[in-house]
Amino acid sequence: MADFLYGINPVREALQGEGRQPLELLVVKNDHNPRLQDLVELAKRLNLKTTFLPKPDLERMVNHPHHQGVLLKLTPFKYADYSDLLANWQASGQPAFFLLLDGITDPQNFGAILRSAEVAGCHGVIVAKDRSCPVTPVVEKTAAGALSHIPLCQVTNLSRTIEDLKKEAIWCYGLAGEAEAEDIFTAGLLGNLALVIGSEGKGLRPNVRNHCDGLLAIPMKGKVESLNASVAAGVALFEIVRQGAQAGSDKL
């Protein structure tokens, strides 16, 4: 069974990326939006079938009004193998940079986190099979094409995967709000790293937390006790990026 992706930017990224195989481009009839016309031309260069349909037909196909006049029919989403994630990292010649998600169930949060992970240069994102949001059109729309570029791996046991990463000399840090967690802005976050983000409400599960090498916290200055999961992930990911860039400039 095929999937549908909607939205101009996500469709463009999917057509230009190396992810799922596009099967058909569906475009609203009689819309002369130049951005839609660019997608039609791109599909033509790819020898991809393009079909023009009335707007209500597109809305019925995805049950969503904000499709921006375009759908892309794709082969079903396929998760990357864990072994492939490791092989791609090792072939890159760069320090490992992975993101693990424990219980992210909101599709918009999930999509936003995937987008941040891709922009930050993560080698891959790993999620547990249970208590995790599946890849839906909302996830892909929010991710803005990130899944066409970053591998997403699904594992049965996240705690076991953390132990496997540690065997590869990768330090695994959980993002948490406990008093004993280290301030992320003063922690030394260099070398092979994996960041573990917990659910929107309960955070990291105890078993997952206990397998992490350490806990990191984003210092809070206001009265609200926590950040949205996708915002917290973005802050943490780019603090790791910042420290790596600073270390590189210090060597020059």
Buried (B, 14 or more C-beta within 10 A) or exposed (E): EEBBBBBBEBBBBBBEBEBBEBBBBBBBEEBEBEBBEEBBEBBEEEEBEBEEBEBEBBBEBBEBEEBBBBBBBBEEBEBBEBEEBBEEBEEEEEBBBBBBBBBBBBBBBBBBBBBBBBBBBBBBBBBBEEBBBEBBBBBBBBBBBBBBBBBBBBBEBBBEBBEBBBEEEBBBBBBBBEEEBBEBBEBEBBEBBBBBBBBBEEBBBEEBBEBBBEBBBBEEEEEEEEBEBBBBBBBBBBBBBEBBEEBEEEEE
